[in-house]
Each structure stands twice: as structure tokens, then as C-alpha cells.
Amino acid sequence: MSAILDDVLKANARYVDSFGSKGDLAVPPARRFAILTCMDARLDPAKFAGLSEGDAHVIRNAGGRASDDAIRSLVISYKLLGTREFFVIHHTNCGMEFFTNDTIRGLLGSSLEAAELTSEGFKDVGKGPGSRAGEFIDWLTIPDQKQVVIDDVFRIRQHPLVPPSIPIYGYVYDVKTGKLLEVDRASEAGAAI
């Protein structure tokens, strides 16, 4: 057993011991909102948004982007589980800002081993073979953080399966301070009608 697996299972055992009545929580989120945010380990939506188990839906992916799958989750969240508001929360110093589609496609093409982030950007330190399959994926990189928040809110707002009555707020989480910084143009684009 790996040390990581062992740590996770021990932590789970401690969690089970204090689980209490959490098994009785309702399926719909009690606070009736959903957050779309990045998978970055420095972000803890429960802490920065004051959540407990059962409060809200948290949808995470690389960059917190409004991908087709993220929108699928948001639609299920409101249509079947009653959420009434959406938050799109990106963050400063996001790894998705440090490469382009061409960069990751090139890295994957030469090796499937982990790349290294250097002062000059990502560098492939692995040995081949790689795969060209990455050429067919839009990696949804982030060239301009605030603009991408606006774009993602707008994409959700314009989606034919998202009703105009749901407000969509756009924020950037500052990883140095923990503060949520509103992107005004995103929140304006996501205003409920």
C-alpha cells in the first residue's frame, strides 16, 4: 500500500468515527447555490464560501472553466436539485495560465510522464513515447483571467438550458489573501432577467 493511500484511508476512518447524522442530509443543497471553481488544491470552497456538508454543489475542473461537462452539472443542479444561483470562481496564479493548447499538445506528444514547471514554462523531462491524442482536446487554457471569467459566465448565461432567472456571479479568488474579488463585467453579464 502506498503512503498516500494509507493516509487517505486513516483519515477516512477518523471521519467515519465523527460522521454523526450527516447520512440524513437531503440530496438537494440546503443553501440552494452551486459553485464552479478550479481543482487547484489551494482553494477550499468550504472555507472561502462558509460551507458545510449539504450546503451547496461544488463543481471543480482544471481552471474552473464552463466546459460542456460543467454546464451539464449546473443544469442538473438547478433542474433536478433546486439550486437558484451560480458562482463562477477562478483564481490568481492558476496553472492554466502557464501554458497554451499547443504547449500541452507538444508535451503529451513527446511523453506521457509528468512535465516540470520551470522559470521558462513547462518542460518535458520524461522519455517517450507520447501520444498525439491531446491534439483533439481544447484544454481551455487561461490567457487573461478576468476575461475568461467574463467569457465563462457569458457562456453559461447564453446556454439554452440555463434559465435567465438564475443569477450567475463572477469572481477571482486571490490565493495570496483568500479574498473573493468580483469581476463586475462577469456579474453584469450573469444578471438574472
N, C-alpha and C positions, 0 to 999 in steps of 0.2 A: 504494500500500500504506500502511495506517495505521502509525503509530509503534508501536502496541501489537502489531499483527500481526508487524511486523518484529522486535521484541524477542522475541516468543514463538518465532519460527522460528529466530532466532540462538541462543536458549537451548536449543532442541531439538537444534540441530546440535552444540553443546557436549556435551549429554547423550549423544547418539549416539556421539560420539568416546570416551566413557568407559563405554559400556554393558556391555562385557565379556560375562560369562556369564549375565547376567540373563535372556536369552532362553531359558535352560534351566530357569528356575524352574517348579515344579509348579503346576498350576491350584489345588488346594486350599491354603488358607493354612497355612503351616508351624506357626504358634503356635495354630491352631485356635480363634480367637475372632473376634467381629465387634463393631464399634463403630457405634452410631447416634449421630450428632452433628450439630451445626449447620454450615451452609455458611459461617458468618462467617469472613472472611479472617484474623482474629486467632488462630484456632485451627489448630494444626498437629498433627494426631493422631500423625504420625510422630514428632514431637519429644516431645509430652507423654506418649505411651504407649511410647516407645522402639521404634518400628517401623522396619523396613527393607522394601524391596520384597519381596513374597511372604509377609510375616508374618501379616497379618490382613485381613479385609474391613472397609472403612470406608464406611458409608452416610451420605450427607450430604443434608440438605434444610434449608429455612428453619426454624430453631428446633430442629432435631434431633428432630422430632416422630414419633411412632409412627403415621404415616399408613398407609393401606392399602398404598401402594407400598413404604414402608419395611418393613412386615411381610412383604410378598411377597419382598423381597430377603433378609430374615433367614431366612425359610423355605427359600429356595434355598440360602442359605449353610450351614445345618445339614444339610438333607436330601440335597443333592447334593454338597456340598463339605466336609462333616465338621466344621464348627465345633461347639464344645461349650459355649461360654459367650458371653453377650451383655453389652455395656455400653451403657447409655443415658447420654450425657453432654451435658447442656445447659451453658449458661454465663451468667455475670453480664453485665449491661449488654447484653442481647440486643435487637436491633432489633425482635423480635417482641413485646417488652413495651411498645413505644411506640405501639401502635395497636390498634384493635379491628376486628372484621369490618365494622362499619358505617363506620369511618373509611376503610378501603381501598376499600370498595364506593363510597363517595361520591367519593373521589379518582379512581377509574377512571371513574366515571360522568361526571365533568366534563372529564377529559383523559387521554390515554394517554401523555403526556410525563412525565418523571421529576418526582416531588414533592421538596420540600425539607424537611429536618428543622429546625425552629426550636425555640426555648425553649417555645413553646406547643404543640408537636407537629408532625406533618406538615402541610405546606401545599402546595396545588396552585399551581404557578407557571406551568403550561403553558396553552396555549389548546386548546379543544376541537377536534374532537369527542371525546367519551369513549365508553364502552360500558357497558351495563348487564349484560354477561355475568358480571362479577365478583360479582353478587348471588347466583349459583348455586354459589359455591365457599365451603366452610368453610376459612378461611385459617389455622386452628389457631394463633391468637394466644396469647400467654402472659400471663395476668393475675397469676399467682403462680408464680414459677419453681420453687420446691421442690415445690409441689403438682402442677405439671404433670409434673415428673419422676416423681413417685409415680403419677400417672394414666397416663403412657406405659408405665412398667414394668408396671403392673397390666393395661393393655390388651394388651400383648404376652403376659404370663403367662396371661391368660384366653382368648387366641385358640385356637380348636380345632385349629389346625395347628402349634402350638408345644408340643412335649412337655414335661411337667412336670420332666423330668430336667435340663433346661438352666437353669443359674443365670443370673439377669438382675440386673445391678448398676446402681444409680442414682447418678449423680454430677453435680455442678455444677463446671465449670471456672471458676476465678477469673481473669478477664482481667487483673487488676492484679498477680497474683503467679505465675500459671501453675500453681497448686496445684489438684489434684482434691479436691473436698470431697464426701465421701459423704453421700447423703441416706438416712439409716438406714431410714426407713419404706419407701422405694422398694426398697432391697436386701432388706428383710424380705419385702415383697410379691413379690419376684422369686426368693426362695429356691427351690432345687431340691427336689423332693419325691422 
